[in-house]
Amino acid sequence: MEDADVSHSGYVGIDSEIVHFPDLLHLTKKLGFRIVNWDGITSRPVVDKKGRLVGTLAGTPSDASKWKEAVQRIGKKLKRAQELLGLGVNDEAGERGDFVAKHLGYTHGGGRAQPSNHKH
């Protein structure tokens, strides 16, 4: 099953059609996107047509040792946050993927007739 061409949750299928770069470039421009040069190091915002931030090309430090230290620091902070939120083994493999998540908040889906508080 791990080699299946679908997502872990089954909600998002992965298109297995091979798209060659010239076709991808044409499709990208046709849909209104633009190709930007990025060095993989410098942080760069990604904005929509109205200038709203929709993502970030975060980049990595030019000094690889700083990157490793930063990842280790944030890993420790995330682990601590996981403990503070009371997330445990039962929260590690959910329907959306193999990562820690807590089912909570308001939702309107899954057959619900109206928005309701979703908690387990």
N, CA, C and O atoms as a DFTB+ gen file, in Angstrom:
480 C
 N C O
     1  1       0.819      -1.197       0.000
     2  2       0.000       0.000       0.000
     3  2       0.859       1.256       0.000
     4  3       0.452       2.283      -0.545
     5  1       2.046       1.188       0.606
     6  2       2.907       2.365       0.670
     7  2       3.306       2.859      -0.714
     8  3       3.579       4.047      -0.885
     9  1       3.346       1.971      -1.705
    10  2       3.733       2.357      -3.060
    11  2       2.538       2.784      -3.898
    12  3       2.704       3.152      -5.061
    13  1       1.338       2.742      -3.332
    14  2       0.140       3.111      -4.078
    15  2       0.196       4.585      -4.444
    16  3       0.768       5.406      -3.728
    17  1      -0.415       4.893      -5.580
    18  2      -0.363       6.250      -6.103
    19  2      -1.518       7.103      -5.581
    20  3      -2.235       7.732      -6.359
    21  1      -1.695       7.120      -4.253
    22  2      -2.703       7.943      -3.599
    23  2      -2.115       8.470      -2.305
    24  3      -1.068       8.008      -1.853
    25  1      -2.797       9.444      -1.710
    26  2      -2.319       9.976      -0.446
    27  2      -2.639       9.001       0.687
    28  3      -3.414       8.060       0.512
    29  1      -2.040       9.238       1.835
    30  2      -2.253       8.386       3.003
    31  2      -3.726       8.349       3.402
    32  3      -4.253       7.299       3.770
    33  1      -4.388       9.511       3.324
    34  2      -5.763       9.597       3.803
    35  2      -6.785       9.145       2.777
    36  3      -7.915       8.815       3.137
    37  1      -6.413       9.125       1.518
    38  2      -7.366       8.784       0.470
    39  2      -8.172       9.971       0.006
    40  3      -8.947       9.848      -0.943
    41  1      -8.016      11.128       0.646
    42  2      -8.768      12.319       0.261
    43  2      -8.177      13.003      -0.966
    44  3      -8.899      13.658      -1.717
    45  1      -6.876      12.858      -1.175
    46  2      -6.212      13.571      -2.255
    47  2      -5.524      12.563      -3.155
    48  3      -4.584      11.891      -2.732
    49  1      -5.978      12.453      -4.376
    50  2      -5.325      11.565      -5.318
    51  2      -4.110      12.250      -5.922
    52  3      -4.072      13.475      -6.039
    53  1      -3.142      11.475      -6.296
    54  2      -1.945      12.009      -6.919
    55  2      -2.010      11.670      -8.396
    56  3      -2.172      10.506      -8.760
    57  1      -1.886      12.675      -9.246
    58  2      -1.939      12.488     -10.678
    59  2      -0.670      11.773     -11.117
    60  3       0.431      12.295     -10.943
    61  1      -0.816      10.598     -11.678
    62  2       0.359       9.821     -12.052
    63  2       0.835      10.128     -13.460
    64  3       1.840       9.573     -13.905
    65  1       0.128      11.007     -14.174
    66  2       0.548      11.365     -15.525
    67  2       1.874      12.114     -15.478
    68  3       2.055      13.031     -14.677
    69  1       2.786      11.717     -16.337
    70  2       4.093      12.380     -16.386
    71  2       3.943      13.665     -17.192
    72  3       3.470      13.642     -18.328
    73  1       4.345      14.772     -16.603
    74  2       4.291      16.062     -17.287
    75  2       5.725      16.510     -17.524
    76  3       6.504      16.651     -16.581
    77  1       6.064      16.728     -18.770
    78  2       7.411      17.161     -19.111
    79  2       7.556      18.657     -18.862
    80  3       6.580      19.401     -18.953
    81  1       8.762      19.093     -18.551
    82  2       8.985      20.478     -18.138
    83  2       8.418      21.517     -19.112
    84  3       7.765      22.453     -18.650
    85  1       8.627      21.411     -20.426
    86  2       8.051      22.433     -21.321
    87  2       6.530      22.522     -21.193
    88  3       5.964      23.614     -21.249
    89  1       5.863      21.363     -21.021
    90  2       4.405      21.363     -20.849
    91  2       4.016      21.993     -19.520
    92  3       3.035      22.732     -19.440
    93  1       4.789      21.699     -18.474
    94  2       4.528      22.270     -17.158
    95  2       4.705      23.783     -17.187
    96  3       3.907      24.519     -16.607
    97  1       5.738      24.236     -17.854
    98  2       5.998      25.671     -17.975
    99  2       4.840      26.366     -18.685
   100  3       4.390      27.427     -18.253
   101  1       4.359      25.772     -19.770
   102  2       3.226      26.332     -20.517
   103  2       1.962      26.362     -19.650
   104  3       1.254      27.368     -19.612
   105  1       1.687      25.260     -18.959
   106  2       0.504      25.179     -18.106
   107  2       0.586      26.191     -16.966
   108  3      -0.409      26.830     -16.626
   109  1       1.755      26.333     -16.388
   110  2       1.956      27.280     -15.298
   111  2       1.602      28.699     -15.755
   112  3       0.879      29.414     -15.061
   113  1       2.102      29.095     -16.898
   114  2       1.821      30.437     -17.424
   115  2       0.351      30.578     -17.808
   116  3      -0.248      31.631     -17.587
   117  1      -0.233      29.529     -18.379
   118  2      -1.638      29.542     -18.782
   119  2      -2.554      29.766     -17.582
   120  3      -3.583      30.430     -17.704
   121  1      -2.185      29.213     -16.418
   122  2      -2.994      29.353     -15.215
   123  2      -2.717      30.655     -14.465
   124  3      -3.315      30.904     -13.418
   125  1      -1.823      31.481     -14.985
   126  2      -1.568      32.782     -14.371
   127  2      -0.438      32.801     -13.363
   128  3      -0.225      33.809     -12.689
   129  1       0.293      31.695     -13.250
   130  2       1.441      31.673     -12.352
   131  2       2.656      32.207     -13.089
   132  3       2.645      32.330     -14.314
   133  1       3.684      32.516     -12.353
   134  2       4.928      32.889     -13.008
   135  2       6.079      32.157     -12.339
   136  3       6.035      31.845     -11.150
   137  1       7.087      31.897     -13.113
   138  2       8.276      31.218     -12.633
   139  2       9.212      32.276     -12.059
   140  3       9.463      33.302     -12.693
   141  1       9.723      32.026     -10.866
   142  2      10.671      32.954     -10.255
   143  2      11.983      32.226      -9.987
   144  3      11.996      31.040      -9.659
   145  1      13.063      32.944     -10.131
   146  2      14.362      32.374      -9.785
   147  2      14.508      32.422      -8.276
   148  3      14.178      33.424      -7.642
   149  1      15.004      31.334      -7.706
   150  2      15.182      31.267      -6.260
   151  2      16.432      30.471      -5.960
   152  3      16.641      29.397      -6.523
   153  1      17.255      30.988      -5.085
   154  2      18.525      30.330      -4.765
   155  2      18.396      29.253      -3.696
   156  3      19.370      28.557      -3.409
   157  1      17.208      29.099      -3.097
   158  2      17.011      28.092      -2.061
   159  2      17.541      28.508      -0.706
   160  3      17.451      27.753       0.262
   161  1      18.097      29.711      -0.633
   162  2      18.677      30.208       0.615
   163  2      17.915      31.431       1.117
   164  3      17.515      31.495       2.280
   165  1      17.723      32.383       0.239
   166  2      17.075      33.641       0.607
   167  2      15.572      33.445       0.792
   168  3      14.916      32.839      -0.055
   169  1      15.027      33.956       1.897
   170  2      13.579      33.886       2.126
   171  2      12.868      34.785       1.127
   172  3      13.335      35.878       0.805
   173  1      11.733      34.303       0.647
   174  2      10.983      35.067      -0.352
   175  2       9.485      34.828      -0.146
   176  3       9.056      33.677      -0.053
   177  1       8.679      35.900      -0.072
   178  2       7.233      35.714       0.094
   179  2       6.581      35.235      -1.203
   180  3       7.067      35.522      -2.297
   181  1       5.480      34.507      -1.066
   182  2       4.657      34.103      -2.202
   183  2       3.320      34.786      -1.998
   184  3       2.662      34.573      -0.980
   185  1       2.909      35.613      -2.964
   186  2       1.672      36.383      -2.830
   187  2       0.729      36.083      -3.986
   188  3       1.153      35.646      -5.056
   189  1      -0.562      36.327      -3.752
   190  2      -1.545      36.159      -4.817
   191  2      -1.649      37.450      -5.623
   192  3      -0.887      38.391      -5.399
   193  1      -2.596      37.493      -6.565
   194  2      -2.730      38.666      -7.442
   195  2      -3.052      39.949      -6.679
   196  3      -2.763      41.047      -7.153
   197  1      -3.651      39.806      -5.495
   198  2      -3.997      40.972      -4.693
   199  2      -2.891      41.338      -3.701
   200  3      -3.067      42.249      -2.892
   201  1      -1.769      40.646      -3.754
   202  2      -0.659      40.940      -2.863
   203  2      -0.760      40.312      -1.492
   204  3       0.015      40.646      -0.597
   205  1      -1.716      39.398      -1.316
   206  2      -1.876      38.726      -0.025
   207  2      -0.878      37.578       0.093
   208  3      -0.668      36.828      -0.860
   209  1      -0.273      37.447       1.255
   210  2       0.693      36.384       1.501
   211  2      -0.021      35.034       1.525
   212  3      -0.955      34.839       2.303
   213  1       0.409      34.110       0.682
   214  2      -0.183      32.777       0.644
   215  2       0.849      31.689       0.928
   216  3       0.500      30.513       1.036
   217  1       2.096      32.069       1.047
   218  2       3.148      31.100       1.327
   219  2       4.487      31.794       1.420
   220  3       4.600      33.000       1.199
   221  1       5.485      31.025       1.745
   222  2       6.835      31.559       1.868
   223  2       7.833      30.535       1.372
   224  3       7.747      29.355       1.712
   225  1       8.777      30.986       0.571
   226  2       9.936      30.172       0.252
   227  2      10.916      30.493       1.371
   228  3      11.610      31.509       1.323
   229  1      10.972      29.638       2.364
   230  2      11.688      29.963       3.598
   231  2      13.198      29.973       3.429
   232  3      13.884      30.772       4.066
   233  1      13.714      29.120       2.602
   234  2      15.153      29.083       2.411
   235  2      15.883      28.413       3.558
   236  3      15.291      28.056       4.576
   237  1      17.152      28.255       3.372
   238  2      18.010      27.667       4.391
   239  2      19.208      28.570       4.596
   240  3      19.583      29.306       3.683
   241  1      19.814      28.535       5.764
   242  2      21.017      29.342       5.977
   243  2      22.127      28.900       5.018
   244  3      22.228      27.722       4.675
   245  1      22.937      29.832       4.601
   246  2      24.046      29.478       3.711
   247  2      25.068      28.608       4.435
   248  3      25.796      27.844       3.801
   249  1      25.124      28.722       5.752
   250  2      26.009      27.885       6.561
   251  2      25.217      26.651       7.008
   252  3      24.328      26.764       7.852
   253  1      25.525      25.491       6.459
   254  2      24.762      24.262       6.723
   255  2      24.724      23.900       8.201
   256  3      23.743      23.314       8.658
   257  1      25.768      24.234       8.963
   258  2      25.767      23.888      10.387
   259  2      24.689      24.682      11.129
   260  3      24.096      24.172      12.080
   261  1      24.432      25.913      10.709
   262  2      23.356      26.702      11.333
   263  2      21.997      26.087      11.034
   264  3      21.103      26.105      11.881
   265  1      21.840      25.548       9.839
   266  2      20.577      24.925       9.457
   267  2      20.298      23.725      10.356
   268  3      19.186      23.564      10.860
   269  1      21.308      22.887      10.555
   270  2      21.145      21.705      11.397
   271  2      20.781      22.118      12.823
   272  3      19.895      21.520      13.434
   273  1      21.456      23.131      13.350
   274  2      21.153      23.616      14.698
   275  2      19.722      24.152      14.774
   276  3      19.006      23.881      15.738
   277  1      19.309      24.908      13.761
   278  2      17.961      25.484      13.751
   279  2      16.898      24.384      13.731
   280  3      15.902      24.473      14.450
   281  1      17.101      23.365      12.924
   282  2      16.139      22.264      12.834
   283  2      16.073      21.514      14.160
   284  3      14.988      21.139      14.605
   285  1      17.207      21.296      14.786
   286  2      17.217      20.613      16.086
   287  2      16.500      21.448      17.147
   288  3      15.753      20.903      17.959
   289  1      16.720      22.764      17.149
   290  2      16.059      23.649      18.127
   291  2      14.542      23.626      17.943
   292  3      13.796      23.472      18.909
   293  1      14.096      23.781      16.703
   294  2      12.647      23.811      16.469
   295  2      12.031      22.446      16.749
   296  3      10.892      22.364      17.210
   297  1      12.769      21.375      16.476
   298  2      12.277      20.031      16.800
   299  2      12.019      19.878      18.287
   300  3      11.007      19.307      18.693
   301  1      12.937      20.389      19.100
   302  2      12.775      20.318      20.557
   303  2      11.580      21.162      21.001
   304  3      10.827      20.755      21.885
   305  1      11.403      22.333      20.392
   306  2      10.270      23.197      20.752
   307  2       8.940      22.559      20.352
   308  3       7.962      22.641      21.095
   309  1       8.902      21.928      19.187
   310  2       7.682      21.249      18.761
   311  2       7.358      20.066      19.670
   312  3       6.196      19.822      19.995
   313  1       8.382      19.345      20.072
   314  2       8.175      18.222      20.991
   315  2       7.611      18.722      22.320
   316  3       6.709      18.106      22.887
   317  1       8.144      19.838      22.813
   318  2       7.656      20.427      24.068
   319  2       6.201      20.889      23.902
   320  3       5.380      20.679      24.795
   321  1       5.884      21.513      22.767
   322  2       4.508      21.952      22.512
   323  2       3.570      20.753      22.463
   324  3       2.442      20.820      22.951
   325  1       4.035      19.667      21.879
   326  2       3.245      18.433      21.822
   327  2       2.922      17.951      23.232
   328  3       1.795      17.544      23.513
   329  1       3.906      17.999      24.108
   330  2       3.692      17.575      25.501
   331  2       2.717      18.512      26.203
   332  3       1.819      18.053      26.909
   333  1       2.883      19.829      26.017
   334  2       2.014      20.805      26.668
   335  2       0.568      20.693      26.198
   336  3      -0.359      20.958      26.964
   337  1       0.373      20.301      24.938
   338  2      -0.975      20.152      24.398
   339  2      -1.598      18.798      24.736
   340  3      -2.765      18.546      24.437
   341  1      -0.810      17.942      25.357
   342  2      -1.327      16.632      25.734
   343  2      -1.498      15.696      24.553
   344  3      -2.342      14.801      24.586
   345  1      -0.704      15.894      23.511
   346  2      -0.775      15.021      22.351
   347  2       0.039      13.769      22.623
   348  3       1.183      13.847      23.071
   349  1      -0.547      12.623      22.354
   350  2       0.129      11.370      22.636
   351  2       0.124      10.436      21.453
   352  3      -0.104      10.852      20.317
   353  1       0.374       9.183      21.722
   354  2       0.473       8.168      20.685
   355  2      -0.795       8.096      19.848
   356  3      -0.718       7.907      18.634
   357  1      -1.963       8.242      20.471
   358  2      -3.229       8.155      19.740
   359  2      -3.428       9.297      18.756
   360  3      -4.300       9.213      17.891
   361  1      -2.643      10.359      18.866
   362  2      -2.778      11.513      17.981
   363  2      -1.748      11.506      16.856
   364  3      -1.689      12.459      16.079
   365  1      -0.940      10.460      16.752
   366  2       0.183      10.488      15.816
   367  2      -0.135      10.041      14.401
   368  3       0.508      10.526      13.470
   369  1      -1.061       9.172      14.189
   370  2      -1.363       8.712      12.833
   371  2      -2.846       8.904      12.577
   372  3      -3.663       8.057      12.939
   373  1      -3.182       9.998      11.964
   374  2      -4.576      10.313      11.717
   375  2      -4.987      10.039      10.290
   376  3      -4.219       9.488       9.501
   377  1      -6.191      10.424       9.969
   378  2      -6.733      10.176       8.639
   379  2      -6.073      11.034       7.570
   380  3      -6.172      10.705       6.388
   381  1      -5.407      12.115       7.936
   382  2      -4.788      13.005       6.957
   383  2      -3.315      12.693       6.695
   384  3      -2.738      13.224       5.745
   385  1      -2.702      11.855       7.506
   386  2      -1.306      11.537       7.272
   387  2      -0.628      11.067       8.539
   388  3      -1.240      10.998       9.605
   389  1       0.650      10.742       8.404
   390  2       1.421      10.207       9.515
   391  2       2.131      11.351      10.238
   392  3       3.343      11.519      10.107
   393  1       1.377      12.127      10.992
   394  2       1.914      13.235      11.770
   395  2       0.991      13.491      12.953
   396  3      -0.157      13.046      12.966
   397  1       1.493      14.197      13.925
   398  2       0.708      14.481      15.126
   399  2      -0.354      15.528      14.813
   400  3      -0.058      16.567      14.223
   401  1      -1.580      15.251      15.207
   402  2      -2.677      16.203      15.004
   403  2      -3.756      15.934      16.039
   404  3      -3.953      14.796      16.465
   405  1      -4.440      16.971      16.431
   406  2      -5.533      16.858      17.392
   407  2      -6.827      17.229      16.669
   408  3      -6.895      18.255      15.992
   409  1      -7.847      16.392      16.816
   410  2      -9.148      16.669      16.214
   411  2      -9.921      17.614      17.128
   412  3     -10.461      17.195      18.153
   413  1      -9.972      18.884      16.753
   414  2     -10.744      19.835      17.529
   415  2     -11.057      21.049      16.680
   416  3     -10.455      21.244      15.624
   417  1     -11.977      21.850      17.123
   418  2     -12.382      23.044      16.398
   419  2     -13.758      22.869      15.788
   420  3     -14.383      21.815      15.915
   421  1     -14.213      23.900      15.136
   422  2     -15.535      23.873      14.523
   423  2     -15.432      23.427      13.083
   424  3     -14.507      23.811      12.367
   425  1     -16.390      22.610      12.659
   426  2     -16.384      22.078      11.309
   427  2     -17.812      21.985      10.783
   428  3     -18.771      21.922      11.552
   429  1     -17.931      21.979       9.470
   430  2     -19.224      21.789       8.831
   431  2     -18.999      20.808       7.691
   432  3     -18.774      21.209       6.549
   433  1     -19.058      19.570       7.997
   434  2     -18.797      18.541       7.002
   435  2     -19.022      17.182       7.613
   436  3     -19.505      17.067       8.739
   437  1     -18.676      16.169       6.879
   438  2     -18.817      14.812       7.389
   439  2     -20.254      14.432       7.685
   440  3     -20.521      13.646       8.595
   441  1     -21.188      14.992       6.913
   442  2     -22.596      14.667       7.103
   443  2     -23.309      15.533       8.128
   444  3     -24.496      15.331       8.386
   445  1     -22.610      16.489       8.714
   446  2     -23.247      17.362       9.712
   447  2     -24.213      18.334       9.019
   448  3     -23.913      18.863       7.949
   449  1     -25.355      18.555       9.636
   450  2     -26.355      19.465       9.085
   451  2     -26.020      20.919       9.363
   452  3     -26.492      21.815       8.662
   453  1     -25.209      21.155      10.381
   454  2     -24.829      22.527      10.723
   455  2     -23.439      22.509      11.356
   456  3     -22.978      21.463      11.812
   457  1     -22.770      23.661      11.386
   458  2     -21.450      23.701      12.004
   459  2     -21.532      23.276      13.460
   460  3     -22.472      23.636      14.170
   461  1     -20.545      22.509      13.899
   462  2     -20.542      22.070      15.290
   463  2     -19.108      21.895      15.773
   464  3     -18.171      21.781      14.982
   465  1     -18.967      21.878      17.096
   466  2     -17.671      21.701      17.718
   467  2     -17.238      20.242      17.530
   468  3     -17.938      19.314      17.935
   469  1     -16.090      20.067      16.919
   470  2     -15.581      18.730      16.613
   471  2     -14.455      18.412      17.567
   472  3     -13.362      18.966      17.451
   473  1     -14.712      17.522      18.511
   474  2     -13.651      17.125      19.426
   475  2     -13.819      15.653      19.759
   476  3     -14.931      15.129      19.812
   477  1     -12.695      15.006      19.980
   478  2     -12.705      13.578      20.327
   479  2     -12.160      13.413      21.700
   480  3     -12.075      12.291      22.200
